[in-house]
């Protein structure tokens, strides 16, 4: 192999290796920032990953909101009105429009015991808004969003 061909081959290999490393770093960074949405049916069925940051949503079950007497802790049940429901624990201020029978989207981690440890709770901001994932789930079940 002539020196010119050897130099070209080395340049091509260097560029390919650099592109591979760049792609690997980008994929690793994106994997950490992805928050997948899971409806109650998938959370209860065990399809949601445990210990990874995800989003889940549905409707707040009537009579399920329980406030902690000593702080800002609250727990409530998220349901899809088809028999699938899971408990959410949250420490912090709830949105002003949070309530029973309302749509909710929670972000956080699912614990091994099946309880969702929420870091963020989002509720509808007016009477016409519902998170798109929750609206799709409600439409699929025949409930009125």
N, C-alpha and C positions, 0 to 999 in steps of 0.2 A: 504494500500500500504506500502510495506516495505521501510525502509530508502534507501536501495540500488537502488530499482526501482525508487524512488522519485528523487534520485540524477541523475540517468541515464536520466530520463524524462526531468529534468531541463537542463542537458547538451545538449540534443538533441534540446530542444526549444531554448536555447541560440545560438547554431550553426545555426539553421534555421533563427532566427531573424537576426543574423550577416550577413548571406548570403543574406537575403532580403534587408537589408540596403545597403550592398555593391553593389548589383545589381541596386538598385534605384539610388544611387549616380553615378554609371557608365552610366546608361541610361540618366540621367540628363546632364552629361558632354558631352556625344556623341550628344545629341539633339542640344546643343548649337554650335557644331562644324560642323554640316552637312550643306553643301552648295549644294542645288539641282539645276539642270540645267533646264531652260525653254526656248524653242524656241519662236520666235516672235508670232506664232499662239496662244500659251498658255498664253503669257503675255497679249495680246490684249483681249483674251476671259475671262480674269479675274481669270484664274486658278493659277496664281502666287500669293503668299502671299504678302500682303502689310506690309512694315515696318520690314521685316525679311531679313537677309542676304541670297541672292541667286546669282546664276550665270545665265546669259542669253547670247545668241549669235545668230549670223546670219551674214549677209553681210551689210557693210556700204553702204547706198543708195547714188547713184550718186547725186551730187549737194546739199547734206544735211549738210555738215560739215561747222559750223559757229564758228569762233574763237572770243573770248571776246577781245575787244581792250585794256582793262585795266589790264589784268592779264593773268593767265594760263588757264582760263575757256574755254571750248569748248563744243558745243552740236552737235549731229549728230543723224541720224535716222538709226536704225537697221531694216532690212527687211528680209523676206524669199522669196521674189519675187513671192509670191502668194497672195498679198494683205494685209498681216499682217505686220505692222510695228509699232515701238514705238520710242520715242525720248529718248536719253541718254544725261544727263548733267554730265560733268566731270571737275574737277579742278586739274590740274597737267600736267606733261609732258607725251605726247603720245609716244608710241613706234615708233622707226624710220621707220618701215615698215607699219605703220597705213596709210590707204588711202581709198578713195572712191572705191567701187567695190571689196574690200578685205574682207576676213573673220575676224571677231572680236569676242572676248569673254569678257564680262564685268561682274564684280563682285561688288555687292553693294545692295541697297535696292530700291524697287519699292515704289514710293510715291502714295498717295491716288488720285492724279490728273492724274495718268497713266504715269508719267515721271520717268525714271529709273535714280536714283542718284548713279553714279558709283564711287567706291572707287579705282578700279583697272581696267585697260584696257589692254587686251592682244591681240596682232596681230600675224599673222603668222611670223615665223622667217626666212624662205627662201621660194623659189617658190614652194616647194613640201609639206610644212607643212600646216595643217589646224587643229584646235582643233577637236578632234574626234566627239564631239556632233554636231558641225557645219557640218562636213563632212557627218554624218549620215542624218542630216536634208536635206542637199543638194541632197544626193542620193535619198531620199524619194520623193523629189519634181521633180526629173529628171534633175536638173541643174548639170553642170559639176563642181566638186570641184576644 
